[in-house]
Amino acid sequence: MEFQLTKIQKMTRRAMREFVRQEVVPLAQALDETSEFPSANYQQAFGLGIMDMALPESMGGLGEDFLGFIIALDEFAYGNAALAHSISVTEAALHLLYQYGTQKQQQRFIARLHAGEILAALPTELSDADKRSVGSLRAEFDGNGYRLNGSLLQVAHAPIADIAIVFAATANTTPSAFIVDRQMTGFKATRHDALMGMRSFPMGRLQLNDVHVTHDDLLGAEGNGGAIYGELLRRSETAIGAIAVGISQAALEEAVRHCKARVQFGKPLANMQATQNKIADMAAGVEAARLLVYQAAFYLGQRSQLTTQTAIAKIIASDQAVAATQEAVQIHGGYGYMKDYTVERLYRDAVFTQIYPTTNATQRSNIAQATYRTIR
């Protein structure tokens, strides 16, 4: 197994790290306070070519390199996890359009998404016809396409997106994927305000009321929505894992800087054995999580048949992010509970990674069931 990054991946990490520390970090606290979408940093990231790794050369990219993208995402999450999440949502939408879109759909959307000119919304829910609760979509064939009705409660980019890729139950309860334009009659999106963390990320509810779509708006074959959603889920799990690693790295560095500067009982906190044990555990946890996430990204990039690798990487990385940020708050003492200090924001952002795109409890159940099937 090769653990060496390529020359291009190293250059990408170095360039993204320099940019994030100079341009993203200084704005993160203010954006969190105002819940404002980081549009300037988002456009700057595209100017750096972060999406070039998402597409082959034939589509205007530099060649697919999902591991390279995840390495860059790790760096962006260090500075602003909400910004990193927006970048990851766009990458996932590009990937789905590239993999499953028709030539017409690709010509219509990929270039503009790749340039950062439009935003795509993606849901965390897979609708099926057996659902009776709010949070599902149904697609009814009307002879000239489909009528979409229903709502989705947790949709990334919903309030500001130009298009949305949604999954709706079609005939025989099988889900299908559709591309919905914001200008379509019956499209309504609202923003979830006052989020605990990821406050500058636009998460919202999507309501579709008798929205008419044609066969040209169907992404992939009818009834193939489950497979497309599965690919989206694995990609999202890995991206959230990378974001969790970036948050953990930021928490570790904030804790180390505070330990070196803070004097207690006549000596720096950094010289105390108890503090050293905490820092060592944080550093070890960050490295372990990073290796798992990078491994999952590498396998996804190779199009390997994955079962639980992305889920395992995500739960380990997200649990580590929460543990690391909690420890960083404790090391800061009373300062860690104040909004003036970065670790307070990092902790709130870290909690998000445990519940998105699905909760760690759900993922643990899925991992356990898969494990039961493989061990006899």
C-alpha positions as a printed Julia matrix, in Angstrom:
376×3 Matrix{Float64}:
   0.0     0.0     0.0
   1.36    3.39   -1.04
   1.19    6.11    1.63
   3.1     8.7    -0.39
   1.13   11.62   -1.81
   1.8    12.57   -5.41
   3.74   15.71   -6.25
   0.55   17.41   -7.43
  -1.3    16.47   -4.24
   1.52   17.92   -2.13
   1.51   21.12   -4.16
  -2.27   21.35   -3.84
  -2.14   20.93   -0.07
   0.58   23.57    0.24
  -1.3    26.08   -1.92
  -4.63   25.51   -0.17
  -3.04   25.7     3.27
  -1.4    29.02    2.5
  -4.61   30.46    1.07
  -6.79   29.27    3.95
  -4.55   30.73    6.62
  -4.27   34.07    4.83
  -7.81   34.54    3.48
 -10.25   32.18    5.2
  -9.21   32.08    8.86
  -9.46   35.86    9.41
 -13.11   35.91    8.23
 -14.45   32.74    9.86
 -15.46   34.15   13.24
 -17.38   37.1    11.77
 -19.18   34.88    9.26
 -20.22   32.57   12.08
 -21.67   35.5    14.02
 -23.68   36.84   11.07
 -24.58   33.43    9.51
 -23.55   34.94    6.19
 -22.64   32.64    3.32
 -18.87   32.98    2.65
 -19.37   33.93   -0.99
 -16.03   35.73   -1.37
 -13.98   32.79   -0.06
 -16.14   30.4    -2.08
 -15.37   32.2    -5.32
 -11.69   32.46   -4.38
 -11.56   28.7    -3.85
 -12.9    28.14   -7.34
 -10.35   30.59   -8.67
  -7.67   28.41   -7.1
  -9.02   25.47   -9.09
 -10.33   23.33   -6.25
 -12.99   21.86   -8.55
 -10.46   20.96  -11.23
  -9.85   17.72   -9.34
 -13.52   16.8    -9.59
 -13.65   16.45  -13.36
 -11.68   14.77  -16.16
  -9.87   16.87  -18.73
 -12.68   16.3   -21.22
 -15.0    18.19  -18.86
 -12.63   21.07  -18.2
 -10.87   19.61  -15.17
  -7.39   18.29  -14.52
  -8.42   14.66  -14.15
 -10.44   13.03  -11.41
  -8.53   12.91   -8.13
 -10.93   12.49   -5.23
  -8.11   11.99   -2.74
  -6.55   15.25   -3.89
  -9.89   16.98   -3.41
 -10.29   15.51    0.09
  -6.8    16.72    1.02
  -7.78   20.23   -0.1
 -11.09   19.97    1.77
  -9.22   19.04    4.96
  -7.29   22.31    4.63
 -10.39   24.41    4.0
 -12.19   22.89    7.0
  -9.28   24.0     9.18
 -10.23   27.58    8.4
 -14.0    27.43    8.01
 -15.93   24.14    8.17
 -19.08   25.72    6.72
 -17.17   26.9     3.65
 -15.61   23.45    3.25
 -19.05   21.88    3.39
 -20.36   24.14    0.62
 -17.38   23.19   -1.52
 -18.01   19.49   -0.89
 -21.7    19.79   -1.86
 -20.76   21.35   -5.19
 -18.18   18.65   -5.83
 -20.75   15.94   -5.15
 -23.26   17.53   -7.52
 -20.6    17.78  -10.23
 -19.72   14.13   -9.76
 -23.34   12.98  -10.05
 -23.88   15.04  -13.19
 -20.67   13.73  -14.72
 -21.45   10.1   -13.85
 -25.18    9.98  -14.57
 -26.14   13.08  -16.53
 -27.04   13.11  -20.18
 -24.89   15.08  -22.58
 -27.54   17.79  -22.61
 -27.59   17.97  -18.8
 -23.82   18.08  -18.63
 -23.63   20.9   -21.18
 -26.29   22.81  -19.3
 -24.92   22.58  -15.77
 -21.36   21.3   -15.41
 -19.43   24.28  -16.78
 -21.4    26.75  -14.64
 -21.08   24.64  -11.48
 -17.39   24.15  -12.16
 -16.91   27.9   -12.48
 -18.88   28.66   -9.32
 -21.52   30.56  -11.3
 -24.42   28.52   -9.93
 -25.06   26.45   -6.8
 -26.67   23.03   -6.51
 -28.75   21.77   -3.59
 -28.5    18.19   -2.36
 -30.76   16.39    0.14
 -29.81   13.98    2.93
 -33.03   11.98    2.49
 -33.97    9.19    0.1
 -37.72    9.19   -0.52
 -39.73    6.02   -0.95
 -43.42    5.47   -1.42
 -43.84    3.83    1.98
 -43.07    7.06    3.82
 -46.03    8.82    5.38
 -44.24   11.52    7.34
 -43.14   14.96    6.23
 -39.77   14.69    4.57
 -40.46   12.75    1.4
 -41.13   13.37   -2.27
 -43.37   11.54   -4.7
 -43.14   11.62   -8.5
 -46.3    10.83  -10.42
 -46.16   10.2   -14.17
 -48.58   12.5   -16.01
 -48.05   11.37  -19.59
 -45.68   14.23  -20.39
 -43.2    13.85  -17.57
 -43.67   13.82  -13.81
 -45.32   15.87  -11.1
 -43.2    16.22   -7.96
 -44.92   16.77   -4.63
 -43.66   16.76   -1.07
 -40.95   18.25    1.06
 -37.42   17.56    2.25
 -36.43   18.87    5.66
 -32.63   18.93    5.42
 -31.33   20.12    2.07
 -27.84   21.53    1.64
 -27.77   24.89   -0.19
 -31.59   24.9    -0.47
 -32.07   28.63    0.3
 -29.57   29.88   -2.29
 -29.29   27.09   -4.88
 -30.09   27.56   -8.54
 -30.82   23.87   -9.1
 -31.49   20.88   -6.85
 -30.88   17.17   -7.32
 -33.68   15.38   -5.49
 -34.8    11.79   -5.03
 -38.5    11.03   -5.37
 -40.47    7.81   -5.16
 -41.75    6.75   -8.57
 -43.67    3.7    -9.77
 -43.35    0.5    -7.73
 -41.93    2.54   -4.81
 -38.48    2.79   -6.43
 -36.79    6.19   -6.09
 -35.58    8.17   -9.08
 -33.3    11.19   -9.24
 -34.41   14.48  -10.78
 -32.8    17.83  -11.53
 -35.13   20.64  -10.46
 -34.6    24.27  -11.44
 -35.36   27.02   -8.95
 -37.37   28.85  -11.61
 -39.87   26.0   -11.94
 -43.37   26.78  -10.72
 -43.99   25.26   -7.3
 -40.35   25.34   -6.13
 -40.07   26.82   -2.62
 -37.04   26.84   -0.33
 -36.65   28.25    3.17
 -33.6    28.57    5.37
 -33.08   27.03    8.8
 -32.05   29.95   10.98
 -30.16   29.97   14.28
 -28.25   26.74   13.77
 -25.99   25.64   16.61
 -22.96   25.28   14.36
 -22.01   25.58   10.7
 -23.86   28.86   10.93
 -22.66   30.3     7.61
 -23.73   27.16    5.74
 -27.13   27.55    4.01
 -29.18   24.55    5.12
 -32.92   24.61    4.55
 -36.21   22.99    3.69
 -37.3    22.3     0.13
 -40.99   22.21   -0.73
 -42.13   21.07   -4.18
 -45.78   21.7    -4.98
 -46.89   20.05   -8.22
 -43.56   20.83   -9.88
 -43.58   19.55  -13.45
 -40.41   17.93  -14.77
 -39.83   16.18  -18.07
 -37.79   13.12  -18.98
 -34.96   15.53  -19.76
 -34.84   16.36  -16.04
 -34.45   12.71  -14.98
 -30.91   12.05  -13.73
 -29.97    8.52  -14.69
 -32.53    5.85  -15.46
 -35.95    5.79  -13.82
 -35.77    3.71  -10.66
 -32.01    4.12  -10.34
 -32.23    6.74   -7.63
 -31.23    4.31   -4.9
 -27.89    3.57   -6.55
 -27.24    7.26   -7.24
 -28.11    8.17   -3.66
 -25.79    5.44   -2.38
 -22.91    6.97   -4.33
 -23.82   10.43   -3.03
 -23.92    9.1     0.53
 -20.47    7.47    0.33
 -19.01   10.64   -1.16
 -20.68   12.8     1.47
 -19.5    10.56    4.32
 -15.92   10.88    3.14
 -16.19   14.64    2.7
 -17.67   15.09    6.17
 -14.85   12.92    7.51
 -12.33   15.29    5.92
 -14.14   18.3     7.35
 -14.06   16.67   10.8
 -10.3    16.13   10.43
  -9.79   19.79    9.53
 -11.78   20.86   12.59
  -9.72   18.52   14.78
  -6.47   19.93   13.4
  -7.62   23.47   14.13
  -8.62   22.5    17.68
  -5.26   20.85   18.27
  -3.33   23.89   17.1
  -5.46   26.29   19.14
  -4.92   24.12   22.23
  -1.15   23.95   21.69
  -0.84   27.72   21.24
  -2.84   28.31   24.43
  -0.76   25.77   26.38
   2.45   27.51   25.38
   1.17   30.98   26.25
  -0.82   30.26   29.42
   1.16   30.24   32.67
  -0.35   28.38   35.62
   1.29   27.89   39.02
   4.45   29.5    37.77
   4.96   27.47   34.6
   3.38   27.12   31.15
   0.5    24.66   30.8
   2.56   23.0    28.08
   5.07   21.79   30.7
   2.47   19.98   32.78
   2.21   16.21   32.33
  -1.58   16.16   32.41
  -1.74   18.71   29.61
   0.9    16.86   27.59
  -1.18   13.68   27.82
  -4.2    15.52   26.44
  -2.23   17.05   23.57
  -0.68   13.69   22.72
  -4.08   11.99   22.6
  -5.47   14.76   20.41
  -2.53   14.56   18.0
  -2.79   10.77   17.76
  -6.53   10.93   17.18
  -6.19   13.49   14.4
  -3.6    11.4    12.55
  -5.61    8.18   12.9
  -8.77    9.87   11.61
  -6.91   11.5     8.72
  -5.47    8.17    7.57
  -8.91    6.51    7.61
 -10.5     9.35    5.65
  -7.69    9.49    3.09
  -7.89    5.73    2.64
 -11.64    5.9     2.02
 -11.1     8.73   -0.48
  -8.41    6.75   -2.28
 -10.67    3.72   -2.65
 -13.58    5.85   -3.85
 -11.29    7.48   -6.38
 -10.28    4.04   -7.63
 -13.98    3.14   -7.94
 -13.5     0.22   -5.57
 -16.57   -1.62   -4.31
 -16.92   -0.23   -0.8
 -19.2    -1.49    1.94
 -18.42    0.21    5.24
 -15.1     2.02    4.73
 -16.57    5.48    4.22
 -18.98    5.12    7.14
 -16.2     3.89    9.44
 -13.95    6.78    8.42
 -16.75    9.27    8.99
 -17.77    8.09   12.47
 -14.17    7.84   13.69
 -13.28   11.28   12.31
 -16.45   12.97   13.58
 -16.21   11.43   17.05
 -12.57   12.51   17.15
 -13.55   16.05   16.13
 -16.04   16.33   18.97
 -13.55   14.84   21.45
 -10.71   17.11   20.27
 -12.8    20.28   20.37
 -14.18   19.41   23.8
 -10.65   18.89   25.05
  -9.54   22.16   23.49
 -12.36   23.96   25.3
 -11.31   22.32   28.58
  -7.67   23.29   28.07
  -8.74   26.89   27.51
 -10.73   26.82   30.73
 -13.27   29.63   31.06
 -11.93   31.25   27.91
 -13.01   28.22   25.9
 -16.65   28.97   26.71
 -16.44   32.46   25.26
 -17.44   33.26   21.68
 -14.32   35.4    21.32
 -12.25   32.21   21.21
 -12.08   30.0    18.13
 -12.45   26.72   20.05
 -16.04   27.58   20.98
 -16.99   27.74   17.29
 -14.98   24.64   16.46
 -16.89   22.62   19.04
 -20.26   23.69   17.64
 -19.14   22.87   14.1
 -17.77   19.49   15.17
 -21.15   18.32   16.48
 -22.6    18.74   12.99
 -20.24   16.09   11.61
 -21.75   13.46   13.93
 -25.26   13.88   12.52
 -24.68   14.63    8.82
 -25.34   13.2     6.25
 -26.75   10.53    8.58
 -26.28   10.15   12.31
 -23.39    8.12   13.68
 -25.91    5.91   15.49
 -27.49    4.95   12.16
 -24.1     4.37   10.59
 -22.98    2.19   13.5
 -26.07    0.04   13.01
 -25.29   -0.31    9.29
 -21.66   -1.18   10.02
 -22.74   -3.8    12.55
 -25.14   -5.44   10.09
 -22.44   -5.52    7.41
 -20.01   -7.02    9.91
 -22.49   -9.76   10.84
 -22.72  -10.71    7.16
 -18.97  -10.97    6.68
 -18.07  -12.91    9.84
 -19.52  -16.39   10.05
